[in-house]
Every structure is written in structure tokens, then in C-alpha cells.
Amino acid sequence: MAHRNDTTTTRPRRSGPWPLCALVIGALAVVTACGADTGDNSSAGAPDGGEPAASSVTAAHTARTASVPPTSRAASSHAEPSHEESSHPVTHSASATVANSGSASRSGARRACSTDQLRLSLGRKDVGAGNVYMPLVLTNKSTGTCTLTGFPGVSLLDSAGSAIGDPATRRGASRSGVSLPPGGSASAMLHTLNVGTSDKPCRRTPDRIRAYPPDSFTSMTVPTRSFRVCGGVFEVEAVHSGKGA
């Protein structure tokens, strides 16, 4: 009987570890399964060439944008001008070229005679009916053609070079320009009154006549003792072709 009791008490001790082993095996299986799921999600898309998750794209774009300085982004946005902006300077430049060409052609069409190109002389005096006329002659002594247009400025000088009275006033209308080839002449008629025609006294007899050709600020002089202003009349006409009377 004592032997049977010992056998009965030892059997429960052998059967006790099996439930514990089953629990351990079940726990290991759960841990292994969780580890396998985590590994599959971290590598999804990379080997197969699929698109990354939206959160990953947003994070990458934010990182690239933050790495570019604000000044670089602003400069790149204005690096290339628009077609309209680039075409405006070309248009204005072409217009300016056309305008300058037109101005040059217009200025080249008329070259005013300078005092360096001219010789000043007096023509024959004409006295009649109380009037005195004397042509002031301008001759082109240069080798090029030039033009005279309008009225010359004329005054009388004494031997000391001082003016005698006021300059001549303009008489009549202006005329068209006179083209002077080398050796060509144009004249402007001087006019005054004969002695005794008017109650107004005569001026002193001049030593020289000073003349400013049209479009010139430089004067020329010619000696004279035969032209005397009387009656308060001293006039000059516009230049015309020829040497006058």
C-alpha cells in the first residue's frame, strides 16, 4: 500500500510542465509574427519601384525647399525676361536709328556758307528818283557748294571800328535759298535815300561796311566811301542769285 501512494503522488509532478511549455511556445509565435509584419511594411515599394507614401514625398519636398536660400529662389524666378520685355529695347533702338538717319540726311541737304568760304564785295551803286541802291555781293571762294538763305546783318563802321547809327532793317520778304557752287555769287541790295530827299540829316560817311552772312555769327568787312545813309532810311533785302545791278 505504501508503494502505491508514492506512485500516485509523483505522476502529477511530471504532467505539470506541459501547460507552461505551451504558453511559452504561443508567446514566441506571436513575437515572431509581429516581427515579420514590421519588416514587410518598412521595405514596401523600394524593391518593386512603387511610389512612396504621401507623407514621405511631402517631407522630402519640404527638406529640398528649406535647403534653397530665399534669395536664390527669387533670382531664379526672374532670370529669364519675357518676350515683350526683351523686344522693347530693340524696337526703341531701331526707331532711334531711323530718326538719326533722317536728321542726318536733312542736315546734309543744306550746308550754309561760312565766312571762311565767302568773299565780300560791293557792286555798282544805282542812284535814281531820290533812292540809292548798292548790292552787297557774297562770292563762294571754296571748292565746295554751299547755300545762302535769308537776310544778312549789315552795319556801317567808322575808321576806328565803331558803328555809325543803327544796323540796316529788313526790306521785303525772304526768298528761297541760293545754292552757290565754287565761284558762284549771291547779292543782297542795300537801300537808302539820296541827299536832300528828306529833311532828316545824313549819317557820317562810313569807312567800312560790316556784314554777317545769313546763318553766320562771324562778320566780314569791305571798305567803302561811296555809300552814305541819308533821310533816316537804311535797309537790306534778302539774298538772291547773281551780283545785282
C-alpha positions in Angstrom: 0.0 0.0 0.0 2.9 2.4 0.8 4.3 1.8 -2.7 1.0 2.7 -4.5 0.8 6.0 -2.6 4.3 7.1 -3.7 3.5 6.4 -7.3 0.3 8.4 -7.2 2.0 11.5 -5.8 4.8 11.6 -8.4 2.6 11.5 -11.6 1.1 15.0 -11.1 4.6 16.5 -10.9 5.5 15.0 -14.4 2.4 16.3 -16.0 2.7 19.9 -14.6 5.4 21.5 -17.1 3.3 20.9 -20.3 0.9 23.8 -19.9 3.8 26.1 -19.2 5.6 25.0 -22.3 2.5 25.5 -24.4 2.3 29.1 -23.1 5.9 29.8 -23.9 5.6 28.4 -27.4 2.5 30.5 -28.1 4.2 33.7 -26.9 7.2 33.1 -29.2 4.9 32.6 -32.1 3.2 35.9 -31.5 6.5 37.8 -31.2 7.8 36.2 -34.5 4.6 37.1 -36.4 4.8 40.8 -35.2 8.5 41.0 -36.3 7.7 39.7 -39.8 4.8 42.2 -40.3 7.1 45.1 -39.3 9.8 44.1 -41.7 7.4 43.9 -44.7 6.0 47.5 -44.2 9.4 49.2 -44.0 10.6 47.8 -47.3 7.4 48.1 -49.3 7.7 49.9 -52.6 11.5 50.3 -52.7 12.4 47.0 -54.4 9.4 46.9 -56.6 9.7 50.6 -57.9 6.3 51.6 -56.4 5.5 55.2 -55.3 6.5 56.1 -51.8 3.9 57.1 -49.3 2.5 60.7 -49.4 3.9 61.6 -46.1 7.4 60.7 -47.4 7.0 62.8 -50.6 5.8 65.8 -48.5 8.7 65.5 -46.1 11.3 65.3 -49.0 9.9 68.3 -50.8 9.9 70.3 -47.6 13.5 69.4 -46.9 14.6 70.4 -50.5 12.7 73.7 -50.4 14.2 74.6 -47.0 17.7 73.9 -48.3 17.5 76.6 -51.0 18.1 80.2 -49.8 15.2 82.7 -50.4 17.4 85.0 -52.5 18.3 82.1 -54.8 14.6 81.2 -55.3 13.8 84.9 -56.0 16.7 85.3 -58.5 15.7 82.1 -60.4 12.1 83.3 -60.8 13.4 86.5 -62.6 16.3 85.0 -64.5 14.6 84.9 -67.9 12.8 88.1 -69.1 9.6 87.8 -71.0 9.4 88.2 -74.8 7.8 91.6 -74.6 10.4 93.0 -72.2 13.3 91.8 -74.4 11.7 93.2 -77.5 11.2 96.8 -76.3 14.8 97.9 -76.3 15.3 96.6 -79.9 12.3 98.5 -81.1 13.4 101.8 -79.5 16.9 101.3 -80.8 15.6 100.8 -84.3 13.4 103.9 -84.0 16.3 106.0 -82.8 18.5 104.8 -85.7 15.8 105.7 -88.2 15.3 109.2 -86.6 19.0 109.9 -86.6 19.4 108.8 -90.2 16.6 111.2 -91.2 18.1 114.1 -89.3 21.5 113.5 -90.9 20.0 113.4 -94.4 18.1 116.6 -93.7 21.1 118.4 -92.3 23.3 117.2 -95.2 20.8 118.6 -97.8 21.6 122.2 -96.9 25.0 123.5 -95.9 25.1 127.1 -95.0 28.0 129.1 -96.3 30.5 130.1 -93.7 32.6 133.3 -93.7 35.7 131.1 -94.5 34.0 130.1 -97.8 33.0 133.6 -98.8 34.4 136.8 -100.2 32.6 140.1 -99.5 32.5 142.9 -102.1 30.3 145.8 -103.3 28.5 146.1 -106.7 27.8 149.2 -108.7 25.8 151.9 -107.0 22.5 152.9 -108.6 21.0 156.4 -108.0 17.6 157.4 -109.3 14.3 159.1 -108.2 15.8 160.0 -104.8 16.8 156.4 -104.0 20.2 154.9 -103.7 20.9 151.2 -104.2 24.1 149.2 -103.8 24.4 145.4 -104.0 26.4 143.6 -101.2 28.0 140.7 -103.1 29.0 137.3 -101.5 31.1 135.0 -103.6 31.9 131.4 -102.9 35.7 131.1 -102.9 35.8 127.5 -101.7 35.9 124.2 -103.6 32.5 123.0 -102.3 28.9 124.1 -102.8 27.1 125.9 -100.1 23.8 127.8 -99.6 22.8 131.3 -98.5 19.2 131.8 -97.3 17.6 135.0 -95.9 18.9 138.3 -94.8 22.4 139.3 -93.9 23.1 141.6 -91.0 24.7 144.9 -92.1 26.0 148.0 -90.3 28.3 150.9 -91.0 31.7 151.4 -89.3 34.0 154.4 -89.0 37.8 154.3 -89.2 38.0 153.3 -85.5 35.7 150.3 -86.0 32.8 151.9 -84.2 29.2 151.5 -85.5 27.6 154.6 -87.2 24.0 154.5 -86.3 21.7 151.5 -86.1 22.1 148.4 -88.3 20.1 148.1 -91.5 16.5 147.0 -91.3 15.0 144.3 -93.4 13.2 145.3 -96.6 10.8 143.0 -98.4 10.1 139.3 -98.0 12.6 136.4 -97.5 13.5 134.4 -100.6 14.3 130.8 -101.3 17.9 129.7 -100.6 20.6 130.3 -103.2 23.0 127.4 -103.9 26.5 128.7 -104.6 28.9 126.4 -106.5 32.6 127.3 -106.4 33.0 130.8 -107.8 29.2 131.5 -107.7 27.8 134.7 -106.3 24.7 136.0 -104.5 23.9 139.6 -103.5 21.7 141.5 -101.0 20.6 145.0 -102.1 21.3 147.9 -99.7 18.9 150.9 -99.9 19.0 154.5 -98.6 17.8 157.9 -99.8 19.6 160.5 -101.8 20.9 163.6 -100.2 18.2 166.2 -99.9 15.3 163.8 -100.5 14.3 164.1 -96.8 14.6 166.6 -94.1 16.3 164.1 -91.9 20.1 164.5 -91.9 22.6 162.1 -93.4 25.0 160.0 -91.3 28.7 160.3 -91.3 30.4 158.8 -94.3 31.5 155.2 -93.3 35.0 153.8 -93.7 33.8 150.2 -94.0 30.6 148.1 -94.2 30.3 145.2 -91.9 28.2 142.2 -92.9 27.1 139.0 -91.2 26.2 136.4 -93.9 22.9 134.5 -93.3 23.1 131.8 -90.7 26.5 133.1 -89.5 27.7 134.7 -86.3 31.0 135.8 -87.8 31.3 139.1 -89.6 33.1 140.3 -92.7 34.0 143.9 -93.7 34.6 145.7 -97.0 35.9 149.3 -97.5 33.6 152.0 -98.8 33.5 155.7 -99.2 30.7 156.0 -101.7 27.7 154.7 -99.6 26.2 157.2 -97.2 23.0 156.8 -95.3 20.6 159.7 -95.6 16.9 160.5 -94.8 16.8 158.1 -91.9 16.5 155.1 -94.3 18.9 152.2 -94.2 17.6 148.9 -95.5 18.8 145.5 -96.8 17.0 142.9 -98.9 17.2 139.1 -98.8 20.0 137.5 -100.8 19.2 136.4 -104.4 21.3 134.8 -107.1 23.8 137.0 -109.1 25.8 140.1 -108.4 22.9 142.5 -108.7 22.9 145.7 -110.8 
